[in-house]
Amino acid sequence: MMRNLIRSKQYFYLVRRCLTQLALEPSLSSPPHIPVMAKEVIQYLKPSEGETFVDMTFGAGGHTKRILQSAPNIKVFALDRDPVAHNYAKELAEKYPGQIIPLLGRFSELPALLKKKKVLPNTIDGFLFDFGCSSMQFDVADRGFAISKNGPLDMRMDGDRYPDEPTAADVLDRISEEHLYRVIKYYGEEKMARKIAQAIIETRYTYRNLRTTWELASLVNSVLEDEVRTDKLGRPTSKATKVFQALRIFVNNELNEINYGMIIAHKYLKLHGRLVALSFHSLEDTVVKRHLAGNVTDYVANRSPLRFTDCGRTFTDGEMEMITDSPWKMLHQHVILPNDQEVEENPRSRSVKFRAMAKVK
Protein backbone atom coordinates (compact mmCIF):
# COMPACT_ATOMS: atom_id res chain seq x y z
CA MET A 1 0.00 0.00 0.00
CA MET A 2 2.85 2.37 0.88
CA ARG A 3 4.47 1.64 -2.49
CA ASN A 4 1.22 2.50 -4.29
CA LEU A 5 0.95 5.72 -2.30
CA ILE A 6 4.51 6.69 -3.28
CA ARG A 7 3.76 5.91 -6.90
CA SER A 8 0.57 7.96 -6.66
CA LYS A 9 2.49 10.94 -5.26
CA GLN A 10 5.16 10.60 -7.95
CA TYR A 11 2.48 10.57 -10.62
CA PHE A 12 0.82 13.63 -9.06
CA TYR A 13 4.07 15.62 -9.02
CA LEU A 14 4.91 14.53 -12.58
CA VAL A 15 1.53 15.71 -13.85
CA ARG A 16 1.81 18.99 -11.93
CA ARG A 17 5.28 19.63 -13.36
CA CYS A 18 4.08 18.95 -16.91
CA LEU A 19 1.11 21.27 -16.48
CA THR A 20 3.36 23.99 -15.07
CA GLN A 21 5.72 23.71 -18.03
CA LEU A 22 2.82 23.89 -20.46
CA ALA A 23 1.54 27.01 -18.71
CA LEU A 24 4.94 28.69 -18.98
CA GLU A 25 5.73 27.81 -22.59
CA PRO A 26 4.47 30.26 -25.24
CA SER A 27 1.64 28.98 -27.39
CA LEU A 28 0.83 30.24 -30.86
CA SER A 29 -2.88 29.86 -30.19
CA SER A 30 -2.76 32.05 -27.09
CA PRO A 31 0.30 34.33 -27.21
CA PRO A 32 1.22 35.86 -23.83
CA HIS A 33 0.73 39.56 -24.54
CA ILE A 34 -1.68 42.35 -23.62
CA PRO A 35 -1.67 45.28 -26.09
CA VAL A 36 -0.83 48.58 -24.40
CA MET A 37 -3.24 51.52 -24.74
CA ALA A 38 -5.24 49.68 -27.41
CA LYS A 39 -8.25 51.98 -26.97
CA GLU A 40 -6.15 55.08 -27.69
CA VAL A 41 -4.49 53.38 -30.67
CA ILE A 42 -7.87 52.88 -32.33
CA GLN A 43 -9.08 56.34 -31.30
CA TYR A 44 -6.20 58.10 -33.08
CA LEU A 45 -5.61 55.76 -36.04
CA LYS A 46 -9.35 55.94 -36.81
CA PRO A 47 -9.49 52.85 -39.07
CA SER A 48 -12.17 53.02 -41.77
CA GLU A 49 -13.47 50.41 -44.17
CA GLY A 50 -10.97 49.31 -46.81
CA GLU A 51 -7.97 51.15 -45.35
CA THR A 52 -4.41 49.80 -45.20
CA PHE A 53 -2.11 49.92 -42.16
CA VAL A 54 1.40 48.88 -41.24
CA ASP A 55 1.95 47.43 -37.77
CA MET A 56 5.70 47.98 -37.49
CA THR A 57 6.00 45.93 -34.29
CA PHE A 58 3.50 43.10 -34.67
CA GLY A 59 4.62 41.12 -31.60
CA ALA A 60 1.76 38.82 -30.65
CA GLY A 61 -0.75 40.74 -32.75
CA GLY A 62 -2.79 42.40 -30.03
CA HIS A 63 -2.97 45.80 -31.70
CA THR A 64 -3.43 44.35 -35.18
CA LYS A 65 -6.45 42.34 -34.04
CA ARG A 66 -8.03 45.48 -32.57
CA ILE A 67 -7.46 47.34 -35.85
CA LEU A 68 -9.01 44.51 -37.89
CA GLN A 69 -12.03 44.37 -35.58
CA SER A 70 -12.63 48.12 -35.73
CA ALA A 71 -13.78 48.29 -39.38
CA PRO A 72 -14.50 45.91 -42.28
CA ASN A 73 -12.05 44.99 -45.05
CA ILE A 74 -8.99 46.39 -43.27
CA LYS A 75 -5.57 45.26 -44.54
CA VAL A 76 -2.54 45.17 -42.22
CA PHE A 77 1.08 44.62 -43.19
CA ALA A 78 2.38 42.89 -40.04
CA LEU A 79 6.11 43.58 -39.68
CA ASP A 80 8.39 42.14 -37.00
CA ARG A 81 12.08 41.31 -36.89
CA ASP A 82 11.48 38.44 -34.44
CA PRO A 83 10.88 35.05 -36.15
CA VAL A 84 8.60 33.99 -33.25
CA ALA A 85 6.38 37.03 -33.79
CA HIS A 86 6.44 36.35 -37.54
CA ASN A 87 5.02 32.88 -36.85
CA TYR A 88 2.22 34.47 -34.82
CA ALA A 89 1.49 36.74 -37.77
CA LYS A 90 1.35 33.82 -40.20
CA GLU A 91 -1.06 31.97 -37.93
CA LEU A 92 -3.29 35.02 -37.51
CA ALA A 93 -3.22 35.54 -41.27
CA GLU A 94 -5.00 32.20 -41.65
CA LYS A 95 -7.85 33.51 -39.50
CA TYR A 96 -8.04 36.75 -41.50
CA PRO A 97 -7.36 35.62 -45.08
CA GLY A 98 -6.27 38.43 -47.35
CA GLN A 99 -6.25 40.96 -44.51
CA ILE A 100 -2.92 40.25 -42.80
CA ILE A 101 0.32 40.18 -44.79
CA PRO A 102 3.15 38.90 -42.52
CA LEU A 103 6.55 40.53 -43.11
CA LEU A 104 9.78 39.38 -41.44
CA GLY A 105 12.34 42.15 -41.05
CA ARG A 106 13.61 45.24 -39.31
CA PHE A 107 12.23 48.74 -39.82
CA SER A 108 15.10 49.48 -42.23
CA GLU A 109 14.19 46.42 -44.30
CA LEU A 110 10.56 47.49 -44.82
CA PRO A 111 11.02 49.34 -48.17
CA ALA A 112 12.44 46.19 -49.81
CA LEU A 113 9.66 44.06 -48.31
CA LEU A 114 6.93 46.45 -49.48
CA LYS A 115 8.49 46.66 -52.94
CA LYS A 116 8.07 42.89 -53.27
CA LYS A 117 4.39 43.37 -52.45
CA LYS A 118 4.19 46.19 -55.06
CA VAL A 119 3.29 48.78 -52.43
CA LEU A 120 4.08 52.33 -53.55
CA PRO A 121 4.97 55.38 -51.41
CA ASN A 122 2.12 57.64 -50.25
CA THR A 123 -0.42 54.77 -50.23
CA ILE A 124 -0.65 53.68 -46.55
CA ASP A 125 -3.39 55.06 -44.28
CA GLY A 126 -1.72 54.49 -40.92
CA PHE A 127 1.44 53.30 -39.15
CA LEU A 128 1.73 51.89 -35.64
CA PHE A 129 4.93 51.59 -33.58
CA ASP A 130 5.07 49.78 -30.23
CA PHE A 131 8.76 50.08 -29.37
CA GLY A 132 10.89 47.95 -27.07
CA CYS A 133 10.66 44.28 -26.18
CA SER A 134 7.45 42.30 -26.20
CA SER A 135 6.26 40.30 -23.22
CA MET A 136 6.96 37.03 -25.00
CA GLN A 137 10.62 37.99 -25.48
CA PHE A 138 10.97 38.71 -21.77
CA ASP A 139 9.16 35.50 -20.86
CA VAL A 140 11.56 33.11 -22.64
CA ALA A 141 14.79 32.63 -20.69
CA ASP A 142 16.84 31.54 -23.72
CA ARG A 143 16.31 34.91 -25.42
CA GLY A 144 18.43 36.58 -22.73
CA PHE A 145 16.28 39.70 -22.26
CA ALA A 146 14.99 39.08 -18.74
CA ILE A 147 16.92 39.61 -15.55
CA SER A 148 14.48 37.40 -13.64
CA LYS A 149 15.10 34.35 -15.84
CA ASN A 150 18.52 32.75 -16.16
CA GLY A 151 19.59 32.20 -19.74
CA PRO A 152 22.34 32.95 -22.26
CA LEU A 153 23.21 36.62 -22.75
CA ASP A 154 21.77 36.81 -26.25
CA MET A 155 19.30 39.75 -26.55
CA ARG A 156 19.10 39.62 -30.36
CA MET A 157 15.56 40.50 -31.43
CA ASP A 158 16.22 38.84 -34.79
CA GLY A 159 16.92 35.51 -33.12
CA ASP A 160 19.23 33.47 -35.34
CA ARG A 161 18.32 35.23 -38.59
CA TYR A 162 21.75 36.85 -38.64
CA PRO A 163 24.02 34.31 -36.87
CA ASP A 164 27.17 36.37 -37.47
CA GLU A 165 25.86 39.39 -35.59
CA PRO A 166 27.09 39.67 -31.98
CA THR A 167 25.07 38.68 -28.95
CA ALA A 168 25.23 40.67 -25.71
CA ALA A 169 27.81 38.14 -24.43
CA ASP A 170 29.93 38.75 -27.55
CA VAL A 171 29.78 42.50 -26.95
CA LEU A 172 30.96 42.10 -23.35
CA ASP A 173 33.79 39.85 -24.57
CA ARG A 174 35.17 42.37 -27.07
CA ILE A 175 34.20 45.92 -26.17
CA SER A 176 36.68 48.33 -24.59
CA GLU A 177 36.02 49.76 -21.15
CA GLU A 178 35.53 53.29 -22.52
CA HIS A 179 33.04 52.17 -25.15
CA LEU A 180 31.19 50.02 -22.64
CA TYR A 181 30.96 52.99 -20.30
CA ARG A 182 29.41 55.06 -23.08
CA VAL A 183 26.92 52.35 -24.00
CA ILE A 184 25.76 51.99 -20.38
CA LYS A 185 25.72 55.74 -19.73
CA TYR A 186 23.88 56.88 -22.86
CA TYR A 187 21.69 53.89 -23.73
CA GLY A 188 21.00 52.88 -20.13
CA GLU A 189 21.03 56.37 -18.62
CA GLU A 190 22.90 54.76 -15.74
CA LYS A 191 24.59 57.18 -13.32
CA MET A 192 27.05 54.49 -12.13
CA ALA A 193 28.09 53.54 -15.66
CA ARG A 194 31.81 54.10 -15.11
CA LYS A 195 31.94 51.86 -12.05
CA ILE A 196 29.89 49.11 -13.70
CA ALA A 197 31.94 49.14 -16.91
CA GLN A 198 35.16 48.88 -14.92
CA ALA A 199 33.84 45.90 -12.95
CA ILE A 200 32.72 44.07 -16.10
CA ILE A 201 36.09 44.52 -17.80
CA GLU A 202 37.99 43.49 -14.65
CA THR A 203 35.86 40.37 -14.45
CA ARG A 204 36.67 39.57 -18.07
CA TYR A 205 40.42 39.74 -17.49
CA THR A 206 40.73 38.34 -13.98
CA TYR A 207 37.96 35.81 -13.62
CA ARG A 208 35.79 34.77 -16.55
CA ASN A 209 33.64 36.03 -19.39
CA LEU A 210 30.02 36.76 -18.55
CA ARG A 211 27.75 34.29 -20.34
CA THR A 212 24.37 34.29 -18.60
CA THR A 213 21.80 36.86 -17.52
CA TRP A 214 22.17 35.95 -13.87
CA GLU A 215 25.96 36.27 -14.00
CA LEU A 216 25.68 39.81 -15.35
CA ALA A 217 22.86 40.78 -12.99
CA SER A 218 24.74 39.36 -10.01
CA LEU A 219 27.88 41.31 -10.89
CA VAL A 220 26.00 44.61 -11.28
CA ASN A 221 24.08 44.03 -8.05
CA SER A 222 27.36 43.40 -6.22
CA VAL A 223 28.86 46.62 -7.60
CA LEU A 224 25.80 48.59 -6.45
CA GLU A 225 25.10 46.60 -3.30
CA ASP A 226 24.48 49.69 -1.17
CA GLU A 227 21.77 51.05 -3.48
CA VAL A 228 18.03 50.42 -3.35
CA ARG A 229 16.08 50.97 -6.55
CA THR A 230 12.37 50.94 -7.31
CA ASP A 231 10.28 51.17 -10.48
CA LYS A 232 7.58 53.76 -11.24
CA LEU A 233 5.10 51.74 -9.19
CA GLY A 234 7.38 51.86 -6.15
CA ARG A 235 8.26 48.16 -6.38
CA PRO A 236 11.83 46.94 -5.75
CA THR A 237 13.70 46.49 -9.02
CA SER A 238 17.01 45.00 -10.05
CA LYS A 239 20.00 47.32 -10.09
CA ALA A 240 20.95 45.76 -13.43
CA THR A 241 17.82 46.93 -15.27
CA LYS A 242 19.47 49.90 -16.97
CA VAL A 243 22.52 47.85 -17.94
CA PHE A 244 20.28 45.26 -19.62
CA GLN A 245 18.40 48.06 -21.39
CA ALA A 246 21.65 49.57 -22.66
CA LEU A 247 23.00 46.28 -24.01
CA ARG A 248 19.68 45.42 -25.67
CA ILE A 249 19.53 48.79 -27.44
CA PHE A 250 23.15 48.49 -28.56
CA VAL A 251 22.90 44.88 -29.77
CA ASN A 252 19.77 45.61 -31.81
CA ASN A 253 20.75 49.09 -33.06
CA GLU A 254 17.33 50.18 -31.81
CA LEU A 255 17.59 53.96 -31.92
CA ASN A 256 18.86 54.02 -35.50
CA GLU A 257 16.10 51.60 -36.46
CA ILE A 258 13.50 53.90 -34.86
CA ASN A 259 14.94 56.82 -36.81
CA TYR A 260 14.73 54.80 -40.06
CA GLY A 261 11.22 53.70 -39.17
CA MET A 262 9.95 57.26 -38.75
CA ILE A 263 11.46 58.29 -42.10
CA ILE A 264 10.00 55.26 -43.87
CA ALA A 265 6.56 55.85 -42.32
CA HIS A 266 6.53 59.41 -43.62
CA LYS A 267 7.50 58.21 -47.09
CA TYR A 268 4.73 55.59 -47.32
CA LEU A 269 1.90 57.42 -45.57
CA LYS A 270 -0.77 59.19 -47.59
CA LEU A 271 -1.17 62.91 -47.02
CA HIS A 272 -3.08 63.23 -43.72
CA GLY A 273 -2.27 59.60 -42.94
CA ARG A 274 -1.80 58.89 -39.24
CA LEU A 275 1.04 57.54 -37.13
CA VAL A 276 0.89 56.30 -33.55
CA ALA A 277 4.04 55.66 -31.49
CA LEU A 278 4.24 53.96 -28.09
CA SER A 279 7.59 54.61 -26.39
CA PHE A 280 8.75 52.93 -23.21
CA HIS A 281 11.74 55.04 -22.26
CA SER A 282 13.01 58.54 -22.92
CA LEU A 283 15.49 57.59 -25.64
CA GLU A 284 12.75 56.17 -27.86
CA ASP A 285 10.41 59.06 -27.14
CA THR A 286 13.13 61.62 -27.89
CA VAL A 287 13.63 60.28 -31.42
CA VAL A 288 9.86 60.44 -32.02
CA LYS A 289 9.65 64.01 -30.64
CA ARG A 290 12.48 65.22 -32.85
CA HIS A 291 10.80 63.88 -35.97
CA LEU A 292 7.49 65.36 -34.84
CA ALA A 293 9.20 68.75 -34.43
CA GLY A 294 10.86 68.49 -37.85
CA ASN A 295 14.24 68.50 -36.13
CA VAL A 296 15.85 66.20 -38.70
CA THR A 297 18.94 66.88 -40.80
CA ASP A 298 20.10 64.55 -43.59
CA TYR A 299 17.48 61.99 -42.50
CA VAL A 300 18.81 61.81 -38.92
CA ALA A 301 17.02 63.16 -35.83
CA ASN A 302 19.24 65.85 -34.32
CA ARG A 303 20.60 65.51 -30.83
CA SER A 304 18.86 68.67 -29.64
CA PRO A 305 16.78 71.42 -31.27
CA LEU A 306 18.77 74.33 -32.63
CA ARG A 307 18.76 77.54 -30.65
CA PHE A 308 19.33 80.93 -32.22
CA THR A 309 19.00 84.56 -31.22
CA ASP A 310 16.86 86.96 -33.22
CA CYS A 311 16.27 90.61 -32.32
CA GLY A 312 18.04 90.19 -29.01
CA ARG A 313 16.14 87.18 -27.62
CA THR A 314 16.76 83.46 -27.65
CA PHE A 315 14.01 81.06 -28.69
CA THR A 316 13.34 78.18 -26.30
CA ASP A 317 12.90 74.53 -27.30
CA GLY A 318 9.12 74.81 -27.15
CA GLU A 319 9.05 77.89 -29.36
CA MET A 320 11.41 76.22 -31.81
CA GLU A 321 8.98 73.32 -32.16
CA MET A 322 6.20 75.76 -33.00
CA ILE A 323 8.15 77.56 -35.71
CA THR A 324 9.95 74.53 -37.19
CA ASP A 325 8.74 73.52 -40.65
CA SER A 326 7.63 70.01 -39.66
CA PRO A 327 5.95 67.49 -41.99
CA TRP A 328 3.90 66.24 -39.01
CA LYS A 329 1.00 67.62 -37.00
CA MET A 330 0.50 66.37 -33.45
CA LEU A 331 -3.08 65.17 -32.92
CA HIS A 332 -3.27 65.96 -29.19
CA GLN A 333 -1.95 68.73 -27.01
CA HIS A 334 0.30 66.82 -24.61
CA VAL A 335 1.85 63.38 -24.44
CA ILE A 336 -0.77 60.80 -23.38
CA LEU A 337 -0.05 58.44 -20.48
CA PRO A 338 -1.93 55.27 -19.46
CA ASN A 339 -4.63 55.63 -16.84
CA ASP A 340 -4.37 54.04 -13.39
CA GLN A 341 -6.68 51.17 -14.29
CA GLU A 342 -4.55 50.11 -17.25
CA VAL A 343 -1.34 50.27 -15.22
CA GLU A 344 -2.95 48.10 -12.55
CA GLU A 345 -4.19 45.56 -15.10
CA ASN A 346 -1.04 45.63 -17.25
CA PRO A 347 2.07 46.80 -15.35
CA ARG A 348 4.06 46.79 -18.62
CA SER A 349 2.18 49.97 -19.55
CA ARG A 350 3.45 51.94 -16.56
CA SER A 351 6.24 53.73 -18.46
CA VAL A 352 4.62 54.15 -21.87
CA LYS A 353 4.30 57.52 -23.63
CA PHE A 354 1.72 57.75 -26.40
CA ARG A 355 2.07 60.15 -29.32
CA ALA A 356 -0.14 60.41 -32.40
CA MET A 357 0.52 62.56 -35.46
CA ALA A 358 -0.68 63.12 -39.01
CA LYS A 359 1.40 63.65 -42.13
CA VAL A 360 0.74 67.19 -43.36
CA LYS A 361 3.36 67.52 -46.09
FENRAWO-V688222 format. One record per backbone hydrogen bond with DSSP energy under -1.0 kcal/mol. CO is the residue of the C=O (numbers start at 1). NH is the residue of the N-H. If there is no record, write none. Layout:
CO & NH
CO & NH
This chain:
1 & 5
2 & 6
3 & 7
4 & 8
5 & 9
6 & 10
7 & 11
8 & 12
9 & 13
10 & 14
11 & 15
12 & 16
13 & 17
14 & 18
15 & 19
16 & 20
17 & 21
18 & 22
19 & 23
20 & 24
21 & 25
31 & 33
37 & 41
38 & 42
39 & 43
40 & 44
41 & 45
42 & 46
48 & 51
51 & 75
52 & 125
52 & 126
53 & 77
54 & 128
55 & 79
58 & 61
61 & 65
62 & 66
63 & 67
64 & 68
65 & 69
72 & 50
75 & 53
76 & 101
77 & 55
78 & 103
79 & 58
80 & 105
82 & 86
83 & 87
84 & 88
85 & 89
86 & 90
87 & 91
88 & 92
89 & 93
92 & 96
96 & 99
96 & 100
99 & 76
101 & 78
103 & 80
106 & 109
107 & 110
109 & 113
110 & 114
111 & 115
112 & 116
114 & 119
115 & 118
124 & 270
125 & 274
126 & 54
127 & 276
128 & 56
129 & 278
134 & 138
135 & 139
140 & 143
141 & 144
143 & 155
151 & 213
152 & 154
153 & 169
154 & 168
156 & 159
158 & 161
162 & 165
167 & 171
168 & 172
169 & 173
170 & 174
171 & 175
176 & 180
177 & 181
178 & 182
179 & 183
180 & 184
181 & 185
182 & 186
183 & 187
184 & 190
190 & 193
192 & 196
193 & 197
194 & 198
195 & 199
196 & 200
197 & 201
198 & 202
199 & 203
200 & 204
201 & 205
202 & 206
203 & 207
203 & 208
211 & 153
212 & 216
213 & 217
214 & 218
215 & 219
216 & 220
217 & 221
218 & 222
219 & 223
220 & 224
224 & 227
229 & 237
231 & 234
235 & 231
238 & 241
240 & 244
241 & 245
242 & 246
243 & 247
244 & 248
245 & 249
246 & 250
247 & 251
248 & 252
249 & 254
253 & 257
254 & 258
255 & 259
256 & 260
257 & 261
258 & 262
259 & 263
260 & 264
261 & 265
262 & 266
263 & 267
264 & 268
265 & 269
267 & 122
268 & 123
268 & 124
270 & 273
273 & 359
274 & 127
275 & 357
276 & 129
277 & 355
278 & 131
279 & 353
281 & 285
282 & 286
283 & 287
284 & 288
285 & 289
286 & 290
287 & 291
288 & 292
289 & 293
290 & 295
291 & 294
294 & 296
295 & 302
297 & 300
300 & 297
308 & 315
310 & 313
313 & 310
316 & 320
317 & 321
318 & 322
319 & 323
320 & 324
324 & 326
327 & 360
327 & 361
329 & 358
336 & 354
339 & 343
340 & 344
341 & 345
342 & 346
346 & 349
347 & 350
349 & 352
353 & 279
354 & 336
355 & 277
356 & 331
357 & 275
358 & 329
359 & 272
